[in-house]
């Protein structure tokens, strides 16, 4: 039996593996360094002595964040925001994507709506017009100000639309012959077939909503209404205030062990944890959903 793998092919595969491992380490090592900084003392951090392991181990940065009641309030606001945004995105994008796959005979205005979607995706109104609209709708300091401006993610609509086009037409025709309505075809045939793409757009919605801090900065005028990313972005250590409030030597030692670099590193770690929990449940659908939804037959 002939060896199907030549020496050149083995060398090529080895080089590819080395490159992929190197790229993986290039992405992973900075995150490990951030974790180490978040657990290190301020003197070691300031002297740039922290590598992949903490130096002068301390968890004061996490203690400062977690013991703050506003942290948990902002965390709750972000969880509610992510849940509402996800539901609203799916309720709008799935039926819209299905409607856009209809023929011009079934949906005469299809091309008009499609052109409007593409135009809105390429040319948005900008920050100031969006703020004026939100303000005129009396949505400032409301969680809906964080949700409604991104209620229709056009890229997700196009992704789902191309996936629906790839579903065999015979399935839909058989269901219609059996007496199913378009709504039943969508819910009972298209949605189950589109699980990979729906999981993909759901991941986009969750990550985008969770990571956004600028919306809270613009639309929320009170710290009490900040989502978690906006709040931890605004956290800073006022060393003079901490020293003033330090009543004993132990408190002064804690001040010396904490700096803005420690706190900023802890912010990054805290921000990533929820996404690390969610991602493993959806990542198996990510590649297949992107590939199936991005190719037009």
N, C-alpha and C positions, 0 to 999 in steps of 0.2 A: 504493500500500500504506500502510495506516494505521500510525502509530507506536504500538506497543502499550505503550510506557512513557511515561506522562504526566510532566509537570514535577514534580507532587507526589510521584510514585513515585521519581523520580530523587533528589529532595531527601531523601526518607525513607531511601533506600539509602545516600546519602552520610553522613547523620547516624548511621546504624547503624554504618557502617564506621569513622567517627571515634570512636564510643564503644568499639567493639571494640578498635581500635588503642590507645586511651587505657587501657583495662583491661589490655591486654597489656603495655604499658609500665609500668603500675603494679605488675605482677607481676615484670617482668624487671629494672627498675632497682634495686630493693633487692638482688637477687642479684648484680648487677654491682658494687654498692657493697661487698658482703661480700667478693667476690673481690679488689677493690682494697684493702680493709683488710687482708686476709690477706697481701698482698705489700708493705705499707707499713711504715715505721719506727714504733716505738712513740711517739716524740715527736709525729709528725704525727697519729697516731690519737688520742692523748690530747688534742690541741689541736683535734680535729674538723676537720682540714684536708683529709681524704680525701673525694673525691667519686666520680666514675666511673673515675678513673685512679689508680694507686698513687702515693704520695708517698714519696720516699726508699726506692726499691725494695729489697726484701730478701726472701729465701725462707727465712729462718731458722725460721719457724713450721712450714713443711712439712718442713724438714730435721729438726727436733726430733721430729716425728711419725714420719716414714718411717724414720729411723735407729734407732728404738726397736724392739727385737726383740719386745717384747710387742705392739706394734701389729700385726705380721704374724701373730703367734699368734692374736690376737683376730680379725683379718681372716679367717683360715682357719676359725676356729670359726663365724663368721657365715655364711661360704659353705656350710659343711656343714649348718648349721642351716636356711638357706634351702632347700637342695636336699632335705633330709629332710622339712621341713614341706610343701613343694610336693608331693612324691610322696605323702605321707600324706594331705594334704587331697584330692588328686584321687582316690586309691584309695578314700577313704571317701565323698566327696560325690557323685561321679558315679553309683555304684550306688545310693546312698541316694536321690538325686533321681529316678532312673529308677523305683525301687520306689514312690516316692510318687505317681507318675503312674498307677499301676495302679488299676483299679476296685475298689470295695469287695468285689466278688465274688472277684476274684483275690487281694486282700490285705485280709482282714477287719479287721486291726488298724491299717489305714492312718490313720484319724482319730485314734486314740490316740497313735500316734507323731508325727503332725503337730502335735497339741496340745502334746505334750511338747517338741518342737523350738521352737515359738513361745514357750512359757513360758520355756525355757532362754535364748532370745535376749533376752527382755524383762527377765527377773529372774535374774541370775546370782548365784552364791553369795557373791561378794565376795572381796576380797584375802585376808583372814585365813583363812576356810574353805578357800580354794584352796591357800594355803600349808600349812595343816595336812594336807590330803590329799597334797600333793606330799611333805611331810616323812615322813608315815606310809608312803608307798610307797618310801621310801629313794631318792628321786630328786634330793635336794639335791646341788649341785656336779656334776650330770650334765647333759649336753646335752639329755637327754629331758625335763628339767624345763622347758626352753624350748620344747619342741615339743608334748608331749602335752596341756597345758591348752588349746591352741587347735587341736586335731586336727580338730574338727568345726565349721567356720564355717557357722552356720545360714543366714546371708544368702546365701552361695554355693549352699547346697542349694536354697533357694527360687528363686534366679535360674536355676539349671540346670533345676529342676523345671518352671518356667513355659516355658522354652525347649523342653524335651522335649514338653510338651503341644502346642506349636505345630507339631511335625513331623507331616506328614500321616499319618493312621492307616492309609491304604492301603499305605504302604511296609512297616509292621510286619506287616500282615495278609498281604501277598504273601510276605514272608520266612517267616512261620510256615507258610503253605500249602506252601512249598517245603521244609519240614522243619527250619527254623532254630529253635534253642532261644532262650529269652529272653536268655541270655548272649551268643549270637551276634548277636541283634538289637541288643543294647546296643553291642557292640564294632564291628560292621560297618555299622550304619545310624545309630544315635543319636549315637555319638561323632563320626563324620565330619561329620554335619550340625550338630553343636553346637560346632564349632571356635571360632566367635566368642565364645560364652559361656564355653567352657573357657579360652580365652586371657584373657578378662576376669577370671575368678576366679583364674587363675594370677597375673595381675598384682597383684591384691589380696593374694594370699598372699605374693608376693615382697616387695612394698613393706612390708607389715605386719611380716613377719619381720625384714627388714633394718633398719627404722627403730626397732624396739622396743628400748629400753634399760632399761626398768623391770624386766622379767623377770630380766635378768642381775643387776640390783641386789638383787633380793629372793632369788633362788634360788642365787646363786653367792657363796660366802663367801671365795673367793680371787681375787685380781686375775688370776691365770693362767688362770682359767676364764671371764673376761668375754668376751662378744661385742663386736664392734667398736664399736657405738654406746654400750654401757655404759662401755667403756674410754675412748673419746675424751671422753665426758661427764665422766669422773672426772679427766681431765688438767688440771693447773693448774701454774702456774709459781711455784715458791718462790724469790723473788728473793734472799732472804738466803742460801739454800742455794747458788744459782748463783754469787753473789758470793764465797762462802766457797770454792767449788771453782774459781773463776777464777784460774788460775796466772799469767797474764800480761795485758798491756794489751789484746791482741787479743781475748782471751776476755771481758774487761770491756766492750769495745765491743760484742761480740755480745749481752751481757746487756742493755745499754742499748737495743739495737735490737729487743728482744723483750718483749712484754707479754701478759697474759691475753687482751686484746681481739684481738690478732693471732692468738693460738692458737685462740681460740674461733671466729674467722672461718675459719681453716684447717680446723677440725673440720667446720664446715658444708659447706665445699667438698668435702672428702674424702668426707663422708657421701653427698653428692648424686651424685658421679661414677658409681658403679656403676649407680644407677637411670637416669641419663641414657643409659648404654650399653644397658640392657635395654629401656627404654621404646619407642624407635623400632621395635623388632621386634614389639611387641604393640599399639601404639597404634591401628593400623588396624582392629583387632578390637574396641577398647574401646567405641566408641559403638554399633556394631551389636549387640554382645553385651549391653550394658545395655538397649537399647531392646527387643530381641527377648525378653530374659529377664524384663523387668519388666512386660510387657503380657500379661494373661491373657485368652485368647479365651473 
